[in-house]
Amino acid sequence: MSAFATPSLKRTMSFRDLVMNGLVFIGPAAAVAVFGPLDAKSHGATAMVYIAATVVMGFTALSYAKMSVAVPKAGSVFSYATAGIGPGTGFMAGWMVLLDYMLIPSVAYLFTGLAMHSFVPAVPTWAWTGAAVVVTTILNLTGVKNIARAALVVALAEVLVLAAVLVGGVAVLATAGATRPLLSPLLGVGGFSLAAVLAAVSIAVLSYLGFDAIATFAEENAGDARLIGRATLVCLVIAGLLFVAQSYLVALISPTSPAELAAHPELQGTIYYDIVREAVAPWLATALGVAKALGAAFSGMVALAAGGRVALTMAREGKLPRALSGVSARTGIPTVSTVTVTAVTLVVAVWAASAPDGLDLLVSVVNVGALCAFVLLHASVVGYFVVRGGSRRWVSHVVFPALGVATLVPVLVLVNHRAQLVGAVWLAAGLVTVAVQRRRGAAMPRS
């Protein structure tokens, strides 16, 4: 038998596997990295910011849940937009989410490289970053069950370390008391500001990017088609609860005020670790850093697996080179597409590790790709259920998607201008690809 058979992914993933993959992709301690900017921008109302951000992303999760049942394919928004709006828009949705899935791993691996370099300065960041890509890719190619097992171990380890941090925070509150008012993580320091909270939400929603990767494993789901939607919603709720808890407790014991953080932005990046180190225990801050480093590497691994499946589906539909549609008969892994996405990730991640502003630009570009894809996802719900299906369920099929778009557009507007330019160039390249395919008779009618 040939090493690559007709594309057929193996249905071996349980509900637990799906949820754990989503949690690893997001990162249970994702709020740690952005606590400083959120605390400064929201005037201390970090927990309220995450409550609002969970609601905002909830609209997107609901749209994923609806479309994953109606269109149970591995292509995620590519498949959904194709079914709901048309092939041309479907291609553009897949094209934009590929930008997300190719660069999210680069960001994750760069976090790993930075963390490990801080522990072992003799090894440069780019070397740690490249090593993390190679090691996790080898695991990625061994089979989807191994990916799920690794995701489970890493997610549990990160949650255990985070739980130790939270227990330590509670102990500090019980013995030494809070340095801020008990309701300040909800109401802010010195008064509540709705404008400040909403401005901070535009940053906080970025902590959730990755829960959508669950939809890319639709053809490997061993249960009912509705499990994809349920796993997506459960993953989002768990992540939201973890983000609220970790930001609430640490805010209460922070010796640095939101005003000080706003005046000294250089403190914002490491403030969470600094608070844990000074107020709880130095070893716990180190453990948290190691857990974040490992979690980021395996987040990149899941992201590469998701990106490979999007590329696979687009190739099967004739929208990308047919060679990317190969699936290993032995492991059930889309090897060619996964290796291709990994190669792009490796180049970008090593470049970003060497560039002074590589991380900032990468994060912003990822946001552009993901948010554009989410907007098209919401449009797909309206197109599939209302325009094509004649649904009269206005709340779930019109109002919720419209609210989802309304909450995402302001975030896109606030994204780094250079990232918007990169996103525009990527979008233009996709449009050129569509035009070329139509000229070659690729049967892609206008949407």
N, C-alpha and C positions, 0 to 999 in steps of 0.2 A: 504494500500500500504506500502511496505517496505520503511524504511527511506532512503535506498540506492538503486537506480534504476540502470538499465544499463547505463554506462557512457554516459551522454549527456549534454554537457555544453550549457548554454542559450545564444543565440545571441542577446545581449542587448547593446553592446558597440559601440558608435559612433566614428567617426574620431577624434572628440575633446577628447573623453575619452581616446582613444589610445595614442594620443600625450601627454596628461597630465600625464598619467601613466608613459610614458617614461621620461618626464621631472622630475617628482618626484623621479623616480629611480635614474636618474643622479644627480639631485640637481642643480637648476639654479645658485646657488652660490658655486658650487663645486671648482671653481678656487681659492676661498679664502683660502682653506686649504693648497694648494701647491704653493701659490704665492711666498713665501720666497725661497724655493729650486729652483724654476724656475728662479727667478730673479738672484739668485747667479750663477746658472749654465750657463744661456744664456747670461751673461754679461749685463743684463737689457732688452733684447729683448723679453719680455714676450708676448706681443701681437703677434709678428711674430711666436713665438713658437706655440701659439694656432691656428693661421692660418694654419700652416703646419700640426698640429695634426688633425685639422678638415678634411683636405684633406686626410690624412692617414686613418682616420676612415671612410671617405667617401667611400673608396673602399669596406670596410666591409659592410657598409650600402647598397651599390648597390647589393652585393651578397645576403644579406637578402631580399631585394626587389624582386629580380628575383626568389629566391627559395620560398618565401612566396606565390607567385602567382601559381607556378608550384605544390607546395605541401602545400596546405592550412590546416595544422594540428597544434595542440597546442604544439607539442613536440619540436619546434624550431630546433636546429642543429641535434638533434637525428633523427627527421623525415627527414630532408634534406639529411644528410649523408647516411641514410638507402636507400632513393630513388636514390641518386646520385652515391653511391659507393657500398653499400651492407650492410646487417644486422649487420655483425661483426663490421665494422667501424662505423656504425650508433650507435651501443651500446656504443662504446668507446667515440664517440662525446658527446652523452647524459651523459655518466659517468663523463667526464671532465667538462661539463658545470654544472652538478649537484654540483660539488665541488665549482664552482663559485657561484651558486645560494644559496647554503647552508651557505657560508661564507660571501658573500656580506652583508646579513642582520646582521651578527654578527659585522662586521665592522661598519655598519650604526648605530646599537644600541649602540655600544661602544662610538661612537662620541656623541650620545645623553647623555649617562651616564657621559662622561667627561665634557660636557658643563654644564649639570645640577649640577654636583658636584662643579663646579667652582662658581655657583650661591648660592648653599646651601651646604657648605662643611661638615655640620654635618651628611649628608646622604652619605654613601660611594658610589663610582662609580658603583660597582657591583649591588647595590640595585636599583639605577636609571635605569641601563641597563636592569635588569630583569623586572622591572615594565613596561618599554616601550615595551618589547616583549609581555607581557601578554595583555596589553591594546590594542595594535594594532592587535594582533591575534584575539581577540574577534570581532573586527570590520571586520577583514579579513573573518571571518566565516559567516557573515550576508548576503553576496551576492555581486556579482561583481559590481552592480550599486553603492552600498555604498562605495566600494573601489574607484570607479571612482570619486564619489562626494568628498570624503575626499582628494583624490589626487588633484582635482581641487582647493579646498580651500587652501591646504597647498602650492601648487605651486604658486598660486596667491599671497599669503601672503609673500612667500620668494622673489618673483619678485618685489613686492611693496617695501619691505625693501631694496632690492638691488637697485631699482630705486632711492630711497631716498639717498642712499650712492653715487650713480653716480651724482645725481643733486647737492649734497653737494660738491662733487669733482669738478664739473664744476664751482660752486660758488667760491670755493677757488682759482681755476685757474684765474677766472675773477678778483678777488680782490687782491690776493697776488702773482699771477704768479706761474710758474712752477719751481720746484727745479732741474729738468733735462731738456735736450733739447727736443723739442716737438716731434721729430722723433725717440727719443731714444728707446721707446717701440717696434719700428719696426726694427731699425738699431743697437741698442745696445748703451751702454755707452762707449765711447772711441774707437768705431769702430765695424763693423759688423764681426761676426765669424760664418761661416756656420757650422763648427764642433761643436761649443758651442750650437747653436740652435738645431741641430739634436740630440745632447746628451740630451738636455732638453725635446725634443719631447717624448723620452722614458718614461718620468715621466708624461707629460701632457696628453698622450692618456689614462691614467688611470682615468682622470676626466670624460671620456665619458662612462666608463663601466656602463651598465645598459640600454642603448638605445635599445639593442637587446632584452630586455624583452618584447617589444611590440609584437614580433613574437609569444610568448607563449600564447597570447590571440586570436590567429587566429580563433579558433572555437567559440569564443564569439563575433566576429566581425559581426555587424548587417548590414554591407554594402557589396560592391563588394570586392572580394579577393585582388584586387590591393590596397585597402585602407591600408593594413598592411605595404606594401612597402613604400607608400607615407607618412604614419605617421612616419615611421622609419627615412626617409630622412628629413622630416620637423623637427622632434625632434632634429636630429643631427645639422641641420643648425641653429635652434634657440639657442641651447646650445652653439654652436661655437660663434655666435654673442655675446651672453651674456658673455662668457669667455673672448673674445677679449676686449669688452667694459670695464669690471670690472678690468682687468689687466692693460689696457692702461691708464685709468684715474688715478688710484692709484699709478702707477709707476711714473707718472709725478709729484706727490706731495709728494713722499717719501723722507724723510730727511736722510734715510740710503742708502748708495750706494751699488750696487751689490758686490763690492769688500769687503765691511764691512760685508755683510751677508755671503759671502763665508768664511771670516776669523772667523766669530762667528756664527756657525751653530745653536747654542742654541737660536738665535733670530728668526730663520726662521719660526718656527711653528706659532707664534702669530703676526708676523710683519704686516699682513694685518689689523688685529684689532687694533694694536698699531698706525698705520698710520691714520686710520679713527678716533680713539680716540683723537689723538693729533692734527691732521690737520683739521678735520671736526667738530665732536661733540662727547663727551663721551657717551651720551645716544644712539647715532646712532650705536656706536660700540656694546653696550649692546643689542640693538634690533637685530642687525645682528647675534650676538651670540645665542640669543633665537630662531631666525628664523632658523638658522642652526641646532640647537638642535631638533626642531620640524620636520624640513625637513628631517633630518637623520632618525628619528623614522619612518616616513611615507615612506621613501625610503626603509627601511627595510620591511615594510608592503607589498609594491608592490613586492619586491624581494621574499618574502615568497610565495606570490600568484603565481609568475612566477615559482618558484621552485616546488611548488605543482603540477602545470600543466605539467611540464616536467616529474616528477615522475609518474603522472597519465598516460601519454601517453606511457611511457616505460612499465608500469604495464599492460596496455591494450594489448601491443604487446608481453607480456610474458617474458620481460627482467628483470622485478622486481616482487616481490611478488604480486599476484593477488589482495590481500586485499587493495593495494594502489590505485586500479582503481575505488573505490567507489565514486559516486557522489550523493550528497544530493538531493532528489527529491523536497525538499521545497525551497532550496536556489540556487541550481545549482552549488554548490561549491564542489570541490574534497576534502572533509573534512579529510579523513584519510591521504591522501598524504600531505596535508597542515599541519596537526597537527604533522605528523612525521618529516617533514622538520623543523618545528618550534621547536620541542623538541631538535633536533641537534643544531639549532641556539642558543637556550637558554643556553645549556651547554657550547658551545664554547664561546659565548659572555661573560658569567659570568666568565669563566676561564680567558679570555683575559683581562677582567677588573681588575683581581687580579694579573696578571703576569706583570712584569716590561717591557718586550719587546713584549707583546701580540699583540699590535696594529701593530707594524712593521711586525711581522711574518704573521699575518692575511692578511694584505694588499698584501704582496708579494705572498702568496699562492693563493689568489683570482686572481691575475694577471696571474699566471701559468694556472689555470683552464680555464679562459676566453680566453686567447690568443691561447691556444691549440685548443679550440673549434672553434675559428675564423679561424684558419689555415685549419681545416677540413671542415669548411663551404665553403671556397674558392675552395678547392678540389672537393667539392660536385657540385659546379656550372659546373666545367669542366666535371666531370663524368656524370652528368645528361643531360646537353645540348649537349656536343660534343661527348663523348664516346658512350652514349646510344641513344641520339637523333639525332646524325649526323649533328649538327649545324655547319655552316660555318661562323658564326658571330664571327670572331676571336678576335675582340677588346673587345666586352662586355663579351664573354664567355671564353676567354683565357687570354688576355692581362691584363684586370682589375683584375681578380682573382690572376694572377701571381704577379702583383704589390702589391696586398693586402698581400700576403704571404711574399713578399720581405720586406715589411715595418714592419711586425709583428715579424719576426724571430729575428732581432737585439734586440727588446724589451725583448723577452724571454731570450736571452743570458745575458742581463744585470740584470735580476731578482736576488734577494737575493739567495745565494747558499743553505741555509737551506730550503727555499721555493721550490727550484728546487728538493731537496731531498724529501720533502713531496709530491710534485706533482708526482715524480717518483714512490713513494710507492703507491699512489692512483691509478696511471696508472697500476702498477703491480697487484693491487687488482682487477681492472677491467678485466685485461687479464685472471686472474685466474677464475673470474666469467664466462667469455665467455667460457673458457675451460670446466668448470663444466657443463654449460648449454648444450654444444655440447655433452658431454658424456652422459647426461641424455636424449638426443634426442630432444633438444629444437629447432631443425631445423634452426641452424644459420650457413649457409655455409660460407666458407672463402671468404673474399672480394678479 
